[in-house]
Amino acid sequence: MAGDWIETVAEAQRRAQKRLPPSVYSALLAGAERGVTYNDNMAAFDELGFAPHVAGQPSGRELSTSVMGVPISLPVVISPTGVQAVHPGAEVAVARAAAARGTAMGLSCFASKPVEEVVAANPKTFFQTYWCGTRDRIVQRLERARATGCVGLIVTLDWSFVHARDWGSPFIPSKIDREAVRRYAPEVVRRPRWLAQWARAGGPPGLTAPNMVVAGETPPGFFDAYGEWAQTPPPSWDDLRWLCQEWGGPVMIKGIMRVDDARRAVDIGATAISVSNHGGNNLDTTPASIRALPAVAEAVGRDVEVLLDGGVRRGGDVVKALALGARAVMIGRAYLWGLAANGQAGVENVLDIFSNGIDSALRGLGRKSVDELGPEDVIIPPGFLRRLGD
Ligand SMILES: Cc1cc2nc3c(=O)[nH]c(=O)nc-3n(C[C@H](O)[C@H](O)[C@H](O)COP(=O)(O)O)c2cc1C
């Protein structure tokens, strides 16, 4: 319906805020400590400019590309996020929306829906894992994802277990028990549409992590799974080389900001990397990922596919990232706002906002395809770039 159309990601965020209980909204907003990185991820895109043409542009524009061998109809991939119980459709609704718009989906190992349901909704699914538990446990989870048909693996490395936020962390229950109901009741009564949605779906979210186990095992609660991860010593680059070999297919290393780490990712056999700081949820005051992208792309862009995520909110941001060396971007909060606002249709809407915006920016720049974009398409102010590592 025309009235449901959401014009921008900012509007999707406003609608999500109106719809969700404040604690749930705040859990999605996240942003570690003072939120310097969270804010810089978005502010940095605004510092970059365009110099548009007004006539002589090509009449049609090509948005399609591929990531890790998977063809996608626009250079925007769903980044894995672990808290999609904001809407009963959760990861399955997101997967359907991504499939409807011809793009790929990263599925978090902390997702609320089983990988089998997600792959059935979108065969272009990449399974995302952390370095969590013993090697045997990791292999078991990978085998399940591979057997299900996941077409690539995303290994996310940038997490330092920073839980403090200057604006206050919301209460997130480990399960919906009497205490959770008591604490949430004052918020939830002011969000009747959100409550009604869950009532229609048969009850509140389960808050489990079904992809952390293999067939026949009871899924752990989200916090139990998180605890297992917190107790696992960080991986070495040799561990990660082993992981790439175990998977035996395309692997993306997500969370790279430094040139030296990007080179190591190439050395261990990664197919792709995502220049990313976890959307500003990790080590605060890490620079915006777009500031670090050009140095990384210059160093390894011929050896691996370079993606970027963090702060992407409009088609113009995607075009800026591609011009500075990314093959595609991944989006996090943008689609979560769409999901919260309007389920599958809301995510499709957000993907359409990106397609339209990319198309307009290409037209303005006189480019007929995303492959033609280069640094000359973007005005980079002095002092913008950050080269991290050597
Ligand atoms: C609520 C939330 C949950 C997330 N969970 C995961 C996760 O489980 N795995 C992962 O690799 N990244 C996770 N991320 C990071 C995203 O994949 C992505 O890097 C980030 O959201 C990009 O920034 P953006 O939100 O500004 O687009 C999460 C981000 C948010 C906001």
PDBQT file of the ligand as one rigid body, heavy atoms in Angstrom, charges set to zero:
ROOT
HETATM    1  C1  LIG A 401      21.969  -5.445  16.824  1.00  0.00    +0.000 C 
HETATM    2  C2  LIG A 401      23.180  -5.897  16.074  1.00  0.00    +0.000 A 
HETATM    3  C3  LIG A 401      23.590  -7.228  16.123  1.00  0.00    +0.000 A 
HETATM    4  C4  LIG A 401      24.728  -7.649  15.428  1.00  0.00    +0.000 A 
HETATM    5  N1  LIG A 401      25.076  -8.972  15.462  1.00  0.00    +0.000 NA
HETATM    6  C5  LIG A 401      26.119  -9.403  14.691  1.00  0.00    +0.000 A 
HETATM    7  C6  LIG A 401      26.425 -10.793  14.608  1.00  0.00    +0.000 A 
HETATM    8  O1  LIG A 401      25.772 -11.638  15.230  1.00  0.00    +0.000 OA
HETATM    9  N2  LIG A 401      27.449 -11.157  13.804  1.00  0.00    +0.000 N 
HETATM   10  C7  LIG A 401      28.200 -10.249  13.091  1.00  0.00    +0.000 A 
HETATM   11  O2  LIG A 401      29.119 -10.630  12.369  1.00  0.00    +0.000 OA
HETATM   12  N3  LIG A 401      27.926  -8.940  13.160  1.00  0.00    +0.000 NA
HETATM   13  C8  LIG A 401      26.897  -8.503  13.923  1.00  0.00    +0.000 A 
HETATM   14  N4  LIG A 401      26.577  -7.174  13.935  1.00  0.00    +0.000 N 
HETATM   15  C9  LIG A 401      27.357  -6.243  13.078  1.00  0.00    +0.000 C 
HETATM   16  C10 LIG A 401      26.744  -6.150  11.676  1.00  0.00    +0.000 C 
HETATM   17  O3  LIG A 401      26.916  -7.336  10.944  1.00  0.00    +0.000 OA
HETATM   18  C11 LIG A 401      27.400  -5.025  10.866  1.00  0.00    +0.000 C 
HETATM   19  O4  LIG A 401      28.801  -5.158  10.909  1.00  0.00    +0.000 OA
HETATM   20  C12 LIG A 401      27.014  -3.636  11.366  1.00  0.00    +0.000 C 
HETATM   21  O5  LIG A 401      25.691  -3.589  11.815  1.00  0.00    +0.000 OA
HETATM   22  C13 LIG A 401      27.210  -2.640  10.231  1.00  0.00    +0.000 C 
HETATM   23  O6  LIG A 401      26.926  -1.347  10.653  1.00  0.00    +0.000 OA
HETATM   24  P1  LIG A 401      25.514  -0.628  10.383  1.00  0.00    +0.000 P 
HETATM   25  O7  LIG A 401      24.561  -1.178  11.376  1.00  0.00    +0.000 OA
HETATM   26  O8  LIG A 401      25.836   0.814  10.608  1.00  0.00    +0.000 OA
HETATM   27  O9  LIG A 401      25.111  -0.941   8.959  1.00  0.00    +0.000 OA
HETATM   28  C14 LIG A 401      25.476  -6.717  14.654  1.00  0.00    +0.000 A 
HETATM   29  C15 LIG A 401      25.057  -5.386  14.587  1.00  0.00    +0.000 A 
HETATM   30  C16 LIG A 401      23.922  -4.971  15.276  1.00  0.00    +0.000 A 
HETATM   31  C17 LIG A 401      23.490  -3.530  15.158  1.00  0.00    +0.000 C 
ENDROOT
TORSDOF 0
